[in-house]
């Protein structure tokens, strides 16, 4: 496996570059109205590139009107390619993508109008918008095409092996290849054998800094943030919480995220069957309120079963100075060093998870140390650290012959 593993991402490694003002299309396969890690990254990146003076457009499907509050700060540069979004179950999660047959014509028209010199496709092997963008960009010799890979999964997958010839053919259309973590690079190199540039997801740490008085703290608030998909492991946390409530009289679990009512009902039923008394489902929150939840929490818990390439929730917890208890899976090991930013527990181990939570809830000084070290780690992932590296890579591939010219 070949990938450039550059974990150190401090200011010393983020050389100044990307001084040329560029015209950049950011392409995503996912419904931008549905919160998720890739979508949050794309929206944040668009805002940061635009703030630095670049012309940016986001090409993505969208199932709601762009006037929605979902698109604060993005109204001017969102190109809604389709409102026809389908839900596909995959690896314990669901993907919201568009397979609208009109995509090809619409994408080509938008690329013609924008005269982009960089087309940056997130999940370039995903069907729908990325495939349309790759096909439309193929005959543009002056344009460079970047692909950022986010997906990761454990275990064998016959579909991926059967499709590897198609993957390799599409990879040849890309001038630059980025993986958000070493785990992601290793996974994809089973099928495509490339040299990836490692550039992780970025974060706006500013919104996680206290801007108003936090709600009263009990010193025993545990926060779960995420969609209620099976891979996120909330059922494991609820079984562990049965032990936590018996050992800590003030322990309180808050479940936040953009999850469906039906999913919430399933887990509320589980909590009732377990006799849990202090579990609160608060649903989707504004960024301001979510920041307050992060700040008031004693611990952020991420009990995912797997299939996580990075862990944006963990990074947000670190930026808020909140310690972490999470599953010991490849994507999370990218971010969390045990006993530095938090505690890692074998995935699915409800007893181990309960013991880790109980021990940390009873040790405020340890929580303070882990939180402070996490805050320091998060600084390596701020947009000010990540964007210059991305712009440098744009410059690098722009000065190289296009791979399209050699096909």
C-alpha positions as MATLAB code, in Angstrom:
seq = 'XXXXXXXXXXXXXXXXXXXXXXXXXXXXXXXXXXXXXXXXXXXXXXXXXXXXXXXXXXXXXXXXXXXXXXXXXXXXXXXXXXXXXXXXXXXXXXXXXXXXXXXXXXXXXXXXXXXXXXXXXXXXXXXXXXXXXXXXXXXXXXXXXXXXXXXXXXXXXXXXXXXXXXXXXXXXXXXXXXXXXXXXXXXXXXXXXXXXXXXXXXXXXXXXXXXXXXXXXXXXXXXXXXXXXXXXXXXXXXXXXXXXXXXXXXXXXXXXXXXXXXXXXXXXXXXXXXXXXXXXXXXXXXXXXXXXXXXXXXXXXXXXXXXXXXXXXXXXXXXXXXXXXXXXXXXXXXXXXXXXXXXXXXXXXXXXXXXXXXXXXXXXXXXXXXXXXXXXXXXXXXXXXXXXXXXXXXXXXXXXXXXXXXX';
ca = [
       0.000    0.000    0.000;
       1.273    3.410   -0.952;
       0.087    6.530    0.783;
       1.741    9.618    2.146;
       1.188    9.386    5.874;
       1.827   12.858    7.220;
       0.059   12.904   10.566;
       1.799   16.022   11.804;
      -0.334   18.876   10.556;
       0.839   21.841   12.564;
       1.614   25.287   11.296;
       5.232   24.308   10.677;
       4.109   21.809    8.038;
       1.453   24.033    6.427;
       3.602   26.034    4.035;
       2.055   29.087    2.486;
       0.880   28.469   -1.025;
      -2.100   28.589   -3.299;
      -1.658   32.304   -3.959;
      -3.313   32.041   -7.375;
      -7.015   32.852   -7.282;
      -8.761   29.789   -8.618;
     -12.165   28.825   -9.979;
     -13.098   25.688   -8.061;
     -16.028   23.298   -8.380;
     -16.601   21.147   -5.286;
     -18.604   18.061   -6.253;
     -20.446   15.785   -3.811;
     -22.667   12.743   -4.435;
     -24.700   13.282   -1.267;
     -27.892   15.236   -0.713;
     -26.575   18.430    0.777;
     -29.766   18.879    2.806;
     -28.956   15.753    4.840;
     -26.291   16.303    7.519;
     -23.255   14.056    7.365;
     -19.491   14.151    7.644;
     -18.737   14.552    3.930;
     -21.433   17.194    3.482;
     -20.239   19.179    6.479;
     -16.681   19.039    5.158;
     -17.697   20.192    1.671;
     -19.776   23.103    2.976;
     -17.006   24.189    5.358;
     -14.372   23.922    2.645;
     -16.485   25.990    0.241;
     -16.830   28.774    2.796;
     -13.117   28.747    3.605;
     -11.976   28.794   -0.024;
     -14.388   31.596   -0.818;
     -13.184   33.547    2.222;
      -9.676   33.348    0.780;
     -10.808   34.946   -2.464;
     -11.417   31.913   -4.676;
     -14.480   31.488   -6.872;
     -16.280   28.390   -5.564;
     -19.387   26.476   -6.548;
     -20.772   23.364   -4.847;
     -22.329   20.859   -7.247;
     -24.580   18.453   -5.333;
     -28.112   17.080   -5.233;
     -30.503   18.779   -2.839;
     -33.910   17.550   -1.722;
     -35.108   20.897   -0.295;
     -35.163   24.491   -1.437;
     -31.774   26.231   -1.021;
     -33.504   29.008    0.930;
     -33.688   26.615    3.889;
     -31.655   27.442    6.982;
     -29.570   24.394    6.087;
     -27.701   26.564    3.606;
     -26.647   29.484    5.743;
     -23.533   30.848    4.085;
     -23.966   28.633    1.019;
     -26.929   30.117   -0.843;
     -24.773   31.955   -3.366;
     -22.609   29.051   -4.421;
     -24.851   25.980   -4.232;
     -25.698   24.463   -7.609;
     -28.601   22.087   -6.980;
     -28.219   19.382   -9.601;
     -31.293   17.354   -8.721;
     -34.092   17.151   -6.195;
     -34.625   13.461   -7.032;
     -32.758   11.825   -4.163;
     -32.827    8.127   -3.365;
     -31.870    6.368   -0.141;
     -29.515    3.411   -0.410;
     -28.696    1.224    2.628;
     -24.995    0.453    2.828;
     -22.754   -0.964    5.601;
     -25.151   -0.148    8.403;
     -25.712    3.385    7.075;
     -27.819    5.061    4.413;
     -26.596    7.201    1.529;
     -28.775    9.913   -0.014;
     -27.720   10.236   -3.659;
     -29.263   11.155   -6.998;
     -29.380    8.990  -10.119;
     -31.374   11.510  -12.137;
     -30.815   10.804  -15.884;
     -30.631   14.570  -16.501;
     -27.493   14.890  -14.363;
     -25.036   14.592  -17.239;
     -26.500   17.494  -19.199;
     -26.899   19.657  -16.099;
     -23.360   19.021  -14.846;
     -21.817   19.719  -18.238;
     -23.759   22.979  -18.504;
     -22.623   24.142  -15.049;
     -19.003   23.276  -15.759;
     -19.201   25.228  -19.030;
     -20.644   28.256  -17.248;
     -18.078   28.183  -14.449;
     -14.923   27.746  -16.554;
     -13.355   25.978  -13.575;
      -9.641   25.264  -13.461;
     -10.074   22.806  -10.547;
     -12.881   20.254  -10.267;
     -12.620   18.707   -6.806;
     -14.792   15.592   -6.558;
     -15.558   14.084   -3.172;
     -16.105   10.320   -3.327;
     -15.249   10.228   -7.067;
     -16.187    6.546   -7.374;
     -19.701    7.045   -5.982;
     -22.477    6.865   -8.603;
     -24.553    9.874   -9.545;
     -23.071   13.362   -9.553;
     -19.371   12.291   -9.324;
     -19.659   10.018  -12.365;
     -21.396   12.766  -14.308;
     -18.675   15.253  -13.318;
     -15.882   12.869  -14.341;
     -17.486   12.257  -17.724;
     -18.120   15.969  -18.316;
     -14.573   16.942  -17.271;
     -12.856   14.359  -19.427;
     -12.559   16.607  -22.499;
     -11.298   19.731  -20.657;
      -7.505   19.673  -21.053;
      -6.989   22.902  -19.103;
      -8.890   21.649  -16.061;
      -7.386   19.528  -13.311;
      -9.546   16.963  -11.524;
      -8.972   16.158   -7.869;
     -10.584   13.277   -6.034;
     -10.967   13.098   -2.238;
     -11.780    9.681   -0.804;
     -13.719    9.510    2.470;
     -15.205    6.006    2.543;
     -13.830    3.166    4.603;
     -15.126   -0.250    5.573;
     -13.856   -3.337    7.322;
     -13.968   -6.867    6.038;
     -14.160   -8.394    2.565;
     -16.497   -6.940   -0.033;
     -17.101   -8.870   -3.229;
     -18.730   -5.917   -4.966;
     -15.549   -3.868   -4.619;
     -13.408   -6.682   -5.994;
     -15.725   -7.176   -8.952;
     -15.699   -3.428   -9.643;
     -11.953   -2.845   -9.281;
     -11.389   -2.637  -13.048;
     -14.009    0.098  -13.237;
     -12.446    1.851  -10.215;
      -9.002    1.827  -11.853;
     -10.380    3.205  -15.110;
     -12.036    6.087  -13.300;
      -8.930    6.722  -11.222;
      -7.038    7.377  -14.440;
      -9.283   10.407  -15.013;
      -8.028   12.042  -11.811;
      -4.971   14.306  -11.671;
      -4.813   14.255   -7.853;
      -5.798   11.689   -5.242;
      -6.512   12.613   -1.611;
      -7.438   10.336    1.285;
      -8.811   11.783    4.519;
      -6.982    9.210    6.647;
      -4.433    6.430    6.451;
      -7.266    3.947    7.031;
      -9.062    5.247    3.938;
      -5.902    5.090    1.826;
      -5.184    1.507    2.903;
      -8.742    0.452    2.162;
      -8.809    1.854   -1.378;
      -5.342    0.604   -2.213;
      -6.690   -2.943   -2.037;
      -8.382   -2.139   -5.329;
      -6.548    0.719   -7.048;
      -2.918    0.764   -5.761;
      -2.276    4.522   -5.774;
      -0.085    7.005   -3.974;
      -2.579    9.098   -2.029;
      -1.916   12.519   -0.575;
      -3.164   12.478    3.003;
      -5.209   15.626    3.773;
      -7.783   15.122    6.546;
     -11.120   16.818    7.049;
     -10.973   20.328    8.442;
     -12.843   21.972   11.267;
     -13.927   25.470   12.207;
     -12.823   25.428   15.849;
     -14.072   28.975   16.413;
     -17.750   28.014   16.695;
     -16.874   25.550   19.452;
     -15.312   28.193   21.665;
     -17.623   29.511   24.433;
     -19.620   32.483   23.111;
     -22.313   32.503   25.795;
     -22.732   31.022   29.285;
     -23.013   27.250   29.141;
     -26.020   25.522   30.617;
     -25.616   24.323   34.212;
     -23.258   21.360   34.341;
     -23.675   18.286   36.487;
     -20.134   17.075   35.829;
     -21.713   13.850   34.609;
     -23.167   14.719   31.207;
     -22.304   12.267   28.430;
     -23.043   13.328   24.856;
     -23.692   11.186   21.772;
     -23.849   13.035   18.436;
     -24.814   11.414   15.160;
     -27.455    9.842   12.984;
     -29.085    6.790   14.548;
     -27.714    4.247   12.095;
     -26.763    0.741   13.285;
     -23.056    1.343   12.658;
     -23.060    4.270   15.121;
     -23.574    1.828   17.997;
     -26.100    3.701   20.129;
     -27.625    0.361   21.148;
     -24.250   -0.625   22.631;
     -24.079    2.660   24.535;
     -27.601    2.216   25.921;
     -26.748   -1.257   27.222;
     -23.593    0.184   28.791;
     -25.618    3.065   30.225;
     -27.643    0.604   32.287;
     -24.438   -0.048   34.255;
     -23.459    3.642   34.333;
     -26.760    4.756   35.882;
     -26.368    2.220   38.683;
     -22.841    3.414   39.471;
     -23.302    7.190   39.104;
     -26.382    8.868   40.565;
     -26.094   12.008   38.411;
     -25.032   10.475   35.100;
     -27.085   11.867   32.224;
     -26.913   10.838   28.565;
     -27.899   13.273   25.802;
     -28.483   11.985   22.259;
     -28.217   14.701   19.587;
     -28.181   14.505   15.809;
     -30.189   14.822   12.621;
     -31.960   11.519   13.028;
     -35.394   10.415   11.866;
     -38.339   10.164   14.249;
     -38.708    6.460   13.498;
     -35.097    5.788   14.457;
     -35.516    7.737   17.685;
     -38.596    5.656   18.530;
     -36.582    2.451   18.185;
     -33.945    3.592   20.662;
     -36.448    5.146   23.042;
     -38.083    1.728   23.188;
     -34.733    0.097   23.952;
     -34.049    2.642   26.710;
     -37.479    1.928   28.249;
     -36.939   -1.840   28.116;
     -33.611   -1.382   29.919;
     -35.285    0.787   32.543;
     -33.040    3.783   31.828;
     -34.032    6.981   33.641;
     -31.599    9.644   32.438;
     -31.443    9.463   28.636;
     -32.566   12.558   26.717;
     -33.128   12.660   22.944;
     -32.755   16.239   21.697;
     -32.510   15.669   17.934;
     -31.044   18.079   15.432;
     -29.486   21.241   16.859;
     -28.264   24.533   15.455;
     -24.503   24.896   15.404;
     -24.714   27.321   18.320;
     -26.730   24.931   20.485;
     -24.645   21.928   19.456;
     -21.520   23.828   20.498;
     -23.115   24.390   23.908;
     -23.867   20.682   24.242;
     -20.222   19.896   23.444;
     -19.019   22.449   25.985;
     -21.292   21.294   28.804;
     -20.539   17.595   28.329;
     -18.162   15.844   30.666;
     -17.531   13.186   27.980;
     -18.381   12.736   24.305;
     -19.012    9.064   23.529;
     -18.703    7.544   20.037;
     -19.445    3.781   20.265;
     -19.382    3.086   16.508;
     -19.091   -0.492   15.332;
     -16.852    0.403   12.390;
     -16.905    1.801    8.855;
     -15.651    5.179   10.094;
     -12.852    6.727    8.036;
     -12.216    9.724   10.251;
     -14.589   10.830   13.027;
     -15.600   14.482   12.716;
     -17.604   14.315   15.953;
     -14.441   13.357   17.828;
     -12.615   16.318   16.344;
     -15.426   18.678   17.332;
     -15.331   17.302   20.886;
     -11.580   17.933   21.037;
     -11.995   21.496   19.788;
     -14.502   22.078   22.604;
     -12.019   20.686   25.135;
     -14.173   17.654   25.958;
     -12.584   14.217   26.515;
     -13.641   11.235   24.416;
     -14.621    7.625   25.011;
     -14.810    5.892   21.643;
     -14.534    2.556   19.896;
     -11.069    1.298   19.073;
     -11.533    1.253   15.289;
      -9.190    2.263   12.489;
     -10.812    5.591   11.624;
     -10.872    6.739   15.242;
      -7.277    5.710   15.907;
      -6.368    8.304   13.282;
      -7.487   11.020   15.693;
      -7.359    9.661   19.227;
      -4.245    8.530   21.039;
      -5.312    6.558   24.141;
      -4.832    8.526   27.351;
      -3.969   11.647   25.388;
      -7.313   12.867   23.980;
      -9.498   10.110   25.345;
     -10.097    6.411   25.924;
     -10.572    3.727   23.252;
     -12.648    0.597   23.950;
     -13.114   -2.483   21.730;
     -16.075   -1.948   19.409;
     -19.256   -3.583   20.681;
     -17.882   -4.163   24.193;
     -20.694   -2.736   26.315;
     -19.073   -3.781   29.609;
     -15.734   -2.192   28.688;
     -17.554    0.929   27.515;
     -19.434    1.193   30.812;
     -16.250    0.787   32.857;
     -14.462    3.476   30.806;
     -17.349    5.933   31.209;
     -17.728    5.292   34.931;
     -14.004    5.670   35.618;
     -13.793    8.934   33.676;
     -16.967   10.378   35.217;
     -15.455    9.840   38.665;
     -12.147   11.525   37.740;
     -12.581   15.248   36.922;
      -8.837   15.960   36.860;
      -8.252   13.232   34.280;
     -11.107   14.647   32.209;
      -9.557   18.102   32.391;
      -6.154   16.828   31.200;
      -7.626   14.792   28.335;
      -9.790   17.735   27.286;
      -6.886   20.153   27.224;
      -4.703   17.781   25.227;
      -7.593   17.226   22.823;
      -7.950   20.972   22.320;
      -4.282   21.155   21.354;
      -4.645   18.258   18.919;
      -7.682   19.881   17.281;
      -5.584   22.903   16.304;
      -3.777   20.709   13.774;
      -7.078   20.172   11.962;
      -8.393   23.731   11.736;
      -9.130   25.130    8.297;
      -6.131   27.441    8.689;
      -3.944   24.330    8.906;
      -5.735   22.232    6.264;
      -6.659   24.661    3.471;
      -3.062   25.768    2.674;
      -2.098   22.120    2.178;
      -5.013   21.610   -0.182;
      -4.186   24.766   -2.149;
      -0.576   23.626   -2.432;
      -1.793   20.356   -3.914;
      -4.012   22.258   -6.371;
      -0.894   24.180   -7.440;
       1.141   20.995   -7.715;
      -1.260   19.170  -10.023;
      -1.864   22.351  -12.040;
       1.824   22.466  -12.970;
       1.890   18.830  -14.048;
       0.686   17.472  -17.405;
      -2.936   16.459  -17.213;
      -3.485   12.701  -17.004;
      -6.261   13.163  -19.557;
      -3.677   14.139  -22.181;
      -1.967   10.763  -21.779;
      -5.099    8.684  -22.324;
];
